[in-house]
Amino acid sequence: MKIMFVSLGCDKNLVDTEMMLGTLSKKGFDFTDDENEADVIVVNTCCFIGDAKEESINTLIELGALKETGSLKCLIAAGCLAQRYKDEILKEIPEIDAIIGIAAIDEILKALEDCLDRLDKKAKVSEEERKYFKDLATPPYASTDRLLTTGGHYAYLKIAEGCNKRCTYCVIPYVRGNFRSVPMEDLVAQAEKLAEYGVRELILVAQECTLYGKDIYGEKKLPELIRRLAKISGIYWIRLLYCYPEEITEDLIDVIATEKKVCHYIDMPIQHSSDRILKKMGRMTNEKELRERITHIRERIPDIALRTTLISGFPGETREDFESLYRFVNEMEFDRLGVFTYSREEDTPAASYPDQVDEDVKTKRRDEIMELQQEIAFEKAEDMIGKVLTVMVEGKVADEDTYVARTYKDAPGVDGFLFINTSASLMSGDFVKVKVTDSNEYDLIGEIEHE
């Protein structure tokens, strides 16, 4: 039997996929990337926003058709969409043979065996899974058996599951449950095993990394976790994603500023800057506090790279609110920035708000912000010319003496690249010093700096 996995959505979903791959790999299953060869396909779905739901549904439908045209015998739906819309997708996509929820990735083996043996044509999400009572100290959440899909030189370390914030636009707490931290000892064990696999960059992820440990230790323990991870031999970079601005402590800033292995990079989603909209969103900050926080971080860590995400067209967003956001982005000059149009998600408070914004207005406002950010990003790229940076090699451009690399400012999959022109032989995961010689829009161009 050959099994194919398709992981949709966020990097936290990808960790779940890698855990499932690890579980099945230990049992001797074979894997394939060719959908036409696959006997079993597992789709780890996402339902964060409308576009993600559409992608998940279309993927399930398209792959389900392989039961007629390919080797497919079993189609399993996992993840957020599968759990949230179990009854609907079983009805609308009869090709699906089993469903496992997001809290049941350790049940992938049983679901697969049930499918193949036709003992249970439609696996169900149990009540226990729906209540999110899974202990994160048990496999596979604390498992060191993962099958990496990132190339091996970097890996995501999911340090917590769920969220307590209850932002009015977000379905995550309803799908993934309340915030639960993975015990520190288990994370260190995972990271040590990843280093043995050859991982050199750890990317810490959760719905909100900054609250790590508060639920099980009574206080925020992210700085302590980082210090322990930094002691692991073989790990060279530690990168932080999803740090809510109001939860960034002085201790955390100190760790980023002083611990050599920590990239001077923070992904800090703020969503908006208008006080009125932030309040309607259920966010815990206002514009004044955001400005103060950003200014303070930059004072403490002058070369920090700040990434953020915004929502355009939130219900009730006026032109005045948008112009306030536009000015804020122009003045703050984020290094990296993404904008999503507001997605009206059922069962969230914001879905019932009056004054829903037209789709074309949402899109226009998103595009205006992105055009502004493009100017800022291009200027920042030009400012890097002449600087010497330590970069991680990602791979080689085919048939050219050019390698693709990332700087500390660039998280994989969402940020830019640095292209190294050299005839030297480099390997993925190598760290080399490069002098930036030029820029091309978001990306940089450089040559190896010889000491």
Secondary structure, DSSP 8 states (H G I E B T S, - for coil): -EEEEEE-S-HHHHHHHHHHHHHHHHTT-EE-S-TTT-SEEEEEE--SSHHHHHHHHHHHHHHHTHHHHSS--EEEEEHHHHHHTHHHHHHH-TT--EEE-GGGGGGHHHHHHHHHHTS-SS----HHHHTT---TTSTTTT-S-----S-SSEEEEE-EE--S---TT--HHHHH-S-EE--HHHHHHHHHHHHHHT--EEEEE-S-GGGTTHHHHSS--HHHHHHHHHTSTT--EEEE----GGG--HHHHHHHHH-TTEEEEEE---B---HHHHHHHT-S--HHHHHHHHHHHHHHSTT-EEEEEEEES-TT--HHHHHHHHHHHHHH--SEEEEEE----TTSGGGG-SS---HHHHHHHHHHHHHHHHHHHHHHHHHTTT-EEEEEEEEE-TTSSEEEEE-TT--TTTS--EEEE-SS---TT-EEEEEEEEEETTEEEEEE---
